[in-house]
Each structure stands twice: as C-alpha cells, then as structure tokens.
Amino acid sequence: MADRKVDSRAMREVNRSIIYDLIRTGEQVSRTELARRSSLTKPTVSAIVEELLLEGIVVEVGFSKSEPTGGRRARLLEFNPDSAAYIGLRFGVRTITVALADGLGRQLAATTAPANHHSPDESLEHAAALIQTILEDAGVPQTRVSCVGLAVGGLIEAETGRCILSTNQNWKEVNLRELAEARFDIPVTVSNVTDAAALAEARLLAQDDCDNFVWIYAGTGIGAAIVSQGQIFRGRSGFSGEIGFCRGQPGGPTIEELASGRAIVAAVESRRSESPLFASSGSEIKINAILKAAEDGDVLARSVVERAGRDLGLAVSYLVHIINPERAILGGGVAEKSDIFLAAVRETVNSEVLGPEAVELSRTALVGEVVTIGAIQLAMEHSVQSFRIVAR
C-alpha cells in the first residue's frame, strides 16, 4: 500500500511537471491543447491547472478565437513570470556578477563587484550580500527565487556540484553546492563557466537549427564545452572539453600555458624590453593593454597575441576532428576583445582541419554576458525537472 502511495505521488509530480513545462514556454494555451500535447486526460490536466491557478503560477488571459465549427471558445492560460525568479551567479577572476531574472528567464537586474579571492565561505558570504541587495532593489522576495545557477572556472563534478579544482579561485575539493545552499537558503546548481556559456549559446542557436557545436573559452584560462543534439555533453564526471589541460607534446606546456590571457601577459612581461611601449612603463602589464597595443601595431604585442591564437587554433582543430561539430564558437575576454587573436585561431583551424570545408568559426553573439545568461538557464532547468513526452 505504501509503495502504491509513493508511486501515485510520484506520478502526480511527473504529470504536474509536464504541464508546468508546457505552460512555461510563454505561449498562451488552452486546457484542451495541453491535454493533446501531454497525452494526459482532460480531467488530469484540469486538476493540475486548477492547482497552478490557485498558486498564482498560471493565469487565465481570455478566450481563444471562435472556431468555424462553432462551440464555446476555450479559456487560454499563460505562465505568470512573476511567480518565480532565478539568479545567475558567476565567480570570475577579477569580478563577481549576480543577475536576477523572472520566471521566463528575462533579466531584471544585474550587478558586478570586485572578486573576493579568499576561502569559499568568504566568497559565498560576499555573494550572499550581493544577492540580498539585488533582490531588495528589485522588490523581489527571496521566497520567490526558485534556484541559483552558480558558474565558476574549473573542474566541477556535475552530479554533486563539487569544485574539484579552480585555479582562478585557488579552491580545491570544495563541496560548493552544499556550502552555497546552506549560505543562500536557496537550491543551487553548480557548473563551470564554459558549460554555462555553451548552454546560453545553445538556446540562441536553436533558432538556427544548430545543435552540434563546440564552445571555446579564451580568457584568463582556456576551456571548452561540447554541445551534442542541443545538450551539454559532460562525460563521466563533468570534465569533458578541458582542452586547457592538454599539451602539445609530452612534458611540454599546456594549451592554457600557451594561449590564455595569463600566458599572453607572461610572454609580454618576459620580453617587455622589446617594446618601446611596455619598456617605458614600470607598471604591471594588463591583458587589455596588450590586446589594444596589438591592434594599434605594437610588434611585440601583436606577435604574442597571434602566437597564442595559433596555439589555441591547433587545439580547436583537434576538437573539430574528434567531435565533427557544425560550428566552433569562441568567447571569453581575449576572444571577445581581440580581432587579431580570433583571426589567428580561424586561420590555424582552417589550415589544419581536413575536409572540403573548414568548420564555421565565430565569436559568441552574447559578448560580455554569455556566462551569466547560461547560469540563469542552468537555474531554470534545475528548478523543474522536465518529463516532457508530448505530441506536436
């Protein structure tokens, strides 16, 4: 008897999730159409809809257009975007970003503050204060927040949300999801920045029927994410796509040590006497200054940036040969700000990839915000399990 009660409760949750997921798309829909798409009975659909109406998750918005055959017009339902909220949180190298979105994932507000590279507890305390501020400023109660999507650079164990290693944050073996949920008192899903960015790109490219691509992060570090059939391919533990750890030869430098923003800065720093611009400056060299100098014609800066682009392009060509994607998309501070770097990556990929046509390689269309958008999408997907098996 107990098992049957559990099974019945689980089935109700599955059915509710199906209807919720269908309505959450944002389009107006009738109860009859929901029953057709979900293959559930009309009484089951009506019971679920009544629950959602009482909870304020769904609202009635009028009637359908009259049918030529006559009959009563159907009442139309629409998801209430104010019934839920989501937070996208990114721990970056220099900054921490918090974005607030409504129930449809539309961004309501965002704030950025200097990063706090201390213990995970201190960093989460900093994030919690930013979350509280953005919620208060937007007039959104914390109880409305369904989930926080947290993105951080590093090795993230997909199933548990553990941060195995984040060199940028100097974290190792941190139960990040557990700590974040305890501090925020909100459900949390944790991902690395490349997976978050790739998810945001996947939702954008779905409009173009492109659901097989690789997304490459070229910023302070180097990473990649693989999207297959519109879904992130994470591998056994969630570590797929980590090309930054790959080496060109045994014992040689990694791709991250050759092509990242850190690598570019280190290369220019070691040779600064070759550049009148940097030789005359006693201050610390910043990556943005190098990228601008390269565009302005500084010989040292240009040669270093081009070399980094070629090294990354070789690594990307390996991904293309193995994955055979429709596109390769680059994001991250270096890729987004330097045309010289991007051109060097593209030229190398085109020269190294076999086949009649080289893969299409481009810069992300979501410059500057792709990771945060992806973190919000992760929060939305985590908050409601989708069991959608519907007719179209």
N, C-alpha and C positions, 0 to 999 in steps of 0.2 A: 504493500500500500504506500509506504514511504517513498519507494522508488518511483511509483507512478505519479506521486505528487511532485517530486523533483522534476520528472520528465515533463509534466504538464506545465510547471512554472517555466522551465527552460524553453519549451515550445512557445509559450506566450511572449517571452522575451525576444525570441527569434522573430516571431511574427511582427512584434512591435518595431523591432529594428528594421525590418523590411519596409514597413510603411513609413517610418520616420525617414529612412534613407531616400525613399522615393519623393517624399514631400520636400525634403531639404534641398533638392536641386534648385528650388527657387521658382519653378513654373507653377501656374495655377492648374489645379487638377481636381476632378470630381471623385466621389467615393466609388462610382462605377468604374472609372478608369483605373483607380488604384487596385480594385479587385481584378481587373483584366490583366494589369501589368504584373501583379504579385502572384496571381493564380490562387489567391486566398478567397474564401467565401465572402459574400457581401455582408452577412451578419458579423463575421470576424473583423472585417475591415471597419464596419460601422462602430463596433465596440472599441476598437483601438483609436479611431478618430475622435470619439467622444472623450476618451481619456486625455488625448493630446489637446483637445479644445479646452477642457477643464483646467489643464496645467498651463495654458497660455502658450503652448509650443506651436499651435496651429490656429489660424483664424479663418473665418468664412468671409469671402470677399465678393459675394454677389452670385449671379447665376450665369450659366452657360448660354450661348446664343441658341435661339429656338431652332429646332430641327425641322427639316422639310416634312418629316413624317408626323409631326405634331407631338403631343405628350408634354409632360411637365419638364421644365428646364431644370438641369441639375445644379445643386449648390456647389460652388467652387471653393476649394481650400487652398491656403497659401501658408508657407512656413513663416513664422514670426521671427525675424532676425534679432529682435531684442530679447528673445527668450534664452539666448546663450551668448557667451563671449569666449574668446580664445586669446591666449598670449603666446607670442613668439619671442624667444629669448636667445640671444647669441652672445657667447663669451668669445670675444676677439682678442687679438694680440694687444692692441692699443685701446680698444673701446669695448664697452658692453652696451648692447642695444636691446630695448624692450619695445615691442609693438603690440597694440591691442586691436583685436578685430571683432566684428559682430558675428552672429550665428551663421552668416553666409560667407565668412572669411574676408569681408571687406574691411580694410584697415580704417580704424577710427582715430588712432593717435600713435605716435612713436616718440621715443626719447633715447638719446645716446649720452653716455658718460664715460670718463676715462676708466680704463680697466683697472681692476684691483688684483694684482698677481700675488696673492697670498695663499693661505690654505683654502680648500674648498668651502669650509664653513664660513670663512670671512667673505669669500666671493659671493656665496649664496645669500649671506646677510645683506650685502650691497645690492644684489639683485632684488631681494625682497622689498627693500626700501623703494627702489625704482618702480616696482610693480604696484606697491601701495599708492605711490604718488600719481602714477598714470591712471589708475582706477578712480582715485578721488577727483582728479582733474576732469575726467570724462563722465563722472557721475554714474559709474557702473559699480554695483556692489560686488564684492568678491564672491559671494554665493552664486552669482550668475556665471562665473568663469568655469567652464567645463574641463579645461585641460591647459597645461603649459607645454609648449614644444620647445625643448632646450637643445640648441646646436652648439657644438664645441669642436675645435680641430683636434684630431687624434684618433686613437683606436677605441671604438665604442662597441661593447658587446651588445648586439642588437636585442637579444632576448631579455637580458637583465637590466640594461641601462647602465652597466658598469663602465667606467672610464679606465681602460687598461693602461693607456699611456697618452698623455697630452704634453708634448714637449713645450708647446707655447705657454701653457699654464703651469708647467712643472708639477703635474699631477701624475700619480701612478697608483694603480689598483684602488680606485675610489668608487664606492657604491653611490654614484652620482644621483641616480633616480631616487634611491631610498632617502638620501640626505635632502634632496630638493623637495620631495613630497612632505617630509617631516617639517621643513622650514616654511614652505609656502602654504601648507594645508590644502593643496590642490593636486589632483592627479597630474603626473608629469611623464612625458615620453622624451627619451634622450636619443640624439643622433649626431653623427659627425657632420661637419658643415657641407661636405660635398654631397652627401646623400640628401640633405635638406634642400640644397640648391638644385639638385637634379630633379627632385620631386616638383619643385616650383616650375622648372622648365618643362617637365613632362605635362603638367596641366596646361601650360601655354601652347605647347606643340601639338597637343591632342587635336586642336582646331585644324592643324595642317596634316592630320593623319600620320604623324611621325611618332612612332612609339618604340623605336630601337635606336639608341644613341649613347654616346659616352660624354660625360660632363667632366671637364678637367679644371681643377682649381689651381691657379698660378698666382700666389700671393706671397705672404711670409713663408708659407710652406708649399708643398706640392701634393696633390691628391687627385683622385678621380672616382667617379661613380658610374655604374653601368645600369642603363635602363633597357629592359627587355620586355616587349609586349606591354609597354606603359607602366611597368612595375620596377621598383628598385631591386636589382639582384645583389643580395648582401653576402652570399656564401654561407658557410657553416656557422661562423661566429659573428659575421657582420663586418669582416675586414677586407672584403673584395675591393679591387680598384686602387689599392695603395701603391701606386707606381712611384711615389716619392721615395720609398724604401729600396727600390730596385737599383742595381748597379750596372754600369756599362760593361764591367769586367770584374772577375773575382778579386776582392780586396780593394777595388777602386772606389772612388767617391759615389755616393748615391745621387739619384736624379735631383733630390731636394738640395743636396750639397752643391749641385751644379747650376740649377735653373731657378731656384726660389728667389724671392726678394732678399732674403738674408744672404744668399750666395752672391747675388749681384752687388750688394753693399760691401761684402767682404772682399770681392775681387777688385772693386774700385779703390777701396781703402788701402789694399796692399800695393796698389800701383798709382796712388794719387799724385806722385811726383811727375807722372807723365802728362798730367792735365793742368794747364795753367789755371783753370777754374778751381779745381779742388786743391791744387798745391798751395794756392794763396789763401786758402781758408783753413783756419785752425780748429773750426768747429766740427762736431760729429756729422758725418755724411748720412743723409736720409735718402731712402729709396725714391721718393717723389722728386727730389732734386736731381738724382741720376737720370730718371726717366725723362725729365724735362730737358736736361743737358743733352741727352742723346737726340731728342727731337730738334734741339737748337744747333746741332752739328758738332758737339764735343766729340773728338775722335775716340778717346778712351771710353767714355760712357756708351757711345754707340757700339763699339766693338764688343764690350762686355755684355750689353743687352742682347745684341744679335747672337752672340755665342750661347747665352742662356736659352734663347729661343730655339736655336738649333738643337741643343741638348734635349730640351723638352719635346721638340718635334720628333726626335728619334724615338723617345719613349711612347709618344702618342701613336707613332706608326706601328709599334708592337701591339698596342691595344687594338688598332684598326685591323691588323692581320688576324688577331685572335678572335675578336668579337664580331667583325664584319658589320659595323653599325651603318645606319643611314647618314648620321651626322656626327661630328665631333664639335662640341661647344666649349668655349673657354670662358672662365670668369675668374674673379679674384683681382686684387689691386693691381698687380703687374699686367695681367692680360687685359684688364679693362682700361688702363691708362696709357698703354704704350702700343702705338701702331707698328713701331719697329719690331718689337718683341713678337707681336701677333703675325707679322709678315714673315719673320724668320721661322716661326713654328709652321706656318702654312707651306712655305717653300720646301721645308725639310720633309713634311708629311707627303706632299705631292711627289717629291723625288724618290721617296723610299717605298711608298705603297704600291703594291703590284695591282694589275688590273687595268682595264681600258679607261676607267675614270677614277680619279682620286676621290676620297670621301669629301663631302662638303664640310668645310671647317669655318666656324664663325664665332664671333663674340656673343656672349649672352645678351638677350634683349632686355633683361631685367638688371641692368647695370646698377650696382650700389645697394640693391635691396633683395637680391635673389635668395640669400640665405634666410633672411627674416621672413620672407613670404613662404619659403619652404617650411620653416619652423612652425608657422601658423597652420599650414596644410597638414603637417605631421600631427599637430594637436587635434585638429578636426577629425582626422582619420582614426586616431587613437581613442577619442572620446566615445565614438559609437561604432561598434563592430558592424560591419556590413555583411548581411547574409543574402544579398540580392540575387535572386534567380528569377528573372522576370521575362515576360513576353514583350516584344517591341512592336 
